[in-house]
Amino acid sequence: MFHAIKQFCYRVFEGKSSTIEPDELNHMEGYNLDETVYAYLGKQAYLQVAECFTTEFQRKLSEAKQLSEKEKNAFVHNLKSASGNVGALALSQHCEEYEKRVHQNEEVNIERLFDELKKVIATLKRLT
């Protein structure tokens, strides 16, 4: 019950200025910090990685619409690894699905990944 209430509150306040602690990500859908820097080196190291992720991918996101298909595929590949490093497993899995579809010459929609990335960036910016 508590978990459901916490997820409801997260959805209501997503993107707002309320701050969160890194360990709270483990209670949010799509995140798991068990295999990240947080688990091995602690909060400060994780916050540095998360800050690098948000800075770098916010910049890349602003440039992404101008990329060629080959560059978009490289962007997604890098995002897959980096999102896993910050514990954004749902985003990492969606990147993997995207790559599989590209490899199978199926239609892909990168806008969905861009939207998910924006949400992850907004969440990670709330970390304290």
C-alpha positions as CSV (number, residue, x, y, z in Angstrom):
1,M,0.0,0.0,0.0
2,F,2.8,2.4,0.9
3,H,4.6,1.7,-2.4
4,A,1.4,2.5,-4.3
5,I,0.9,5.8,-2.4
6,K,4.5,6.7,-3.0
7,Q,4.2,6.0,-6.8
8,F,1.0,8.1,-6.9
9,C,2.7,11.0,-5.2
10,Y,5.6,10.7,-7.6
11,R,3.3,10.9,-10.7
12,V,1.4,13.8,-9.2
13,F,4.6,15.8,-8.4
14,E,6.8,14.5,-11.3
15,G,8.9,17.3,-12.7
16,K,8.1,19.6,-9.8
17,S,10.9,21.2,-7.7
18,S,10.6,18.8,-4.8
19,T,13.9,17.1,-4.1
20,I,14.5,13.4,-3.7
21,E,17.3,11.3,-2.3
22,P,19.0,8.8,-4.6
23,D,17.7,5.8,-2.6
24,E,14.2,6.9,-3.3
25,L,14.7,6.1,-7.0
26,N,14.6,2.4,-6.0
27,H,11.0,2.9,-5.2
28,M,10.1,4.6,-8.4
29,E,8.9,2.6,-11.4
30,G,11.7,2.2,-14.0
31,Y,14.6,2.7,-11.7
32,N,17.0,0.4,-9.9
33,L,20.3,1.5,-8.3
34,D,21.4,-1.9,-7.2
35,E,24.1,-2.2,-10.0
36,T,25.1,1.4,-10.2
37,V,27.8,3.6,-8.7
38,Y,25.4,4.4,-5.8
39,A,25.5,0.7,-4.7
40,Y,29.3,0.5,-4.9
41,L,30.7,3.9,-4.2
42,G,27.9,5.8,-2.4
43,K,25.8,8.8,-2.7
44,Q,28.4,11.5,-3.7
45,A,29.8,9.4,-6.5
46,Y,26.3,8.6,-7.8
47,L,25.3,12.3,-7.7
48,Q,28.4,13.2,-9.8
49,V,27.5,10.5,-12.3
50,A,23.8,11.7,-12.4
51,E,24.9,15.3,-12.9
52,C,27.2,14.3,-15.8
53,F,24.3,12.3,-17.3
54,T,21.8,15.2,-17.1
55,T,24.3,17.8,-18.4
56,E,25.5,15.7,-21.3
57,F,22.2,14.3,-22.4
58,Q,20.3,17.5,-22.1
59,R,22.9,19.0,-24.4
60,K,22.7,16.0,-26.8
61,L,18.9,16.1,-26.7
62,S,18.8,19.7,-27.9
63,E,20.9,18.6,-30.9
64,A,19.3,15.2,-31.6
65,K,16.6,16.2,-34.1
66,Q,19.3,17.3,-36.5
67,L,21.2,14.0,-36.4
68,S,21.4,11.6,-39.3
69,E,19.9,8.1,-38.8
70,K,23.4,6.7,-38.2
71,E,24.0,9.4,-35.6
72,K,20.7,8.7,-33.9
73,N,21.5,5.1,-33.7
74,A,24.8,5.9,-32.0
75,F,23.0,8.4,-29.7
76,V,20.6,5.6,-28.6
77,H,23.4,3.1,-28.1
78,N,25.2,5.6,-25.8
79,L,22.0,6.4,-24.0
80,K,21.4,2.7,-23.4
81,S,24.6,2.3,-21.5
82,A,24.5,5.7,-19.7
83,S,20.9,5.3,-18.5
84,G,21.8,1.9,-17.1
85,N,24.7,3.6,-15.2
86,V,22.3,6.0,-13.5
87,G,19.8,3.2,-12.8
88,A,17.2,4.4,-15.3
89,L,16.5,0.8,-16.4
90,A,13.2,1.4,-18.2
91,L,14.9,3.9,-20.5
92,S,17.9,1.6,-21.0
93,Q,15.5,-1.3,-21.9
94,H,13.6,0.9,-24.3
95,C,16.9,1.8,-26.0
96,E,17.7,-1.8,-26.3
97,E,14.3,-2.4,-27.9
98,Y,14.9,0.5,-30.3
99,E,18.3,-1.0,-31.3
100,K,16.7,-4.4,-32.0
101,R,14.0,-2.9,-34.2
102,V,16.6,-1.0,-36.2
103,H,18.7,-4.1,-36.6
104,Q,15.5,-5.9,-37.9
105,N,14.8,-3.1,-40.3
106,E,11.5,-2.3,-38.5
107,E,10.0,1.1,-38.1
108,V,11.2,3.0,-35.0
109,N,10.0,6.1,-33.2
110,I,12.9,8.0,-31.5
111,E,10.5,10.6,-30.2
112,R,9.3,8.2,-27.6
113,L,12.9,7.8,-26.3
114,F,13.4,11.6,-26.3
115,D,10.2,12.0,-24.2
116,E,11.4,9.3,-21.7
117,L,14.9,10.9,-21.6
118,K,13.3,14.3,-20.7
119,K,11.5,12.6,-17.8
120,V,14.6,10.9,-16.5
121,I,16.6,14.2,-16.7
122,A,13.8,16.0,-14.8
123,T,13.9,13.3,-12.1
124,L,17.6,13.2,-11.8
125,K,17.8,17.0,-11.5
126,R,15.6,16.6,-8.4
127,L,18.3,14.6,-6.6
128,T,19.9,16.0,-3.4
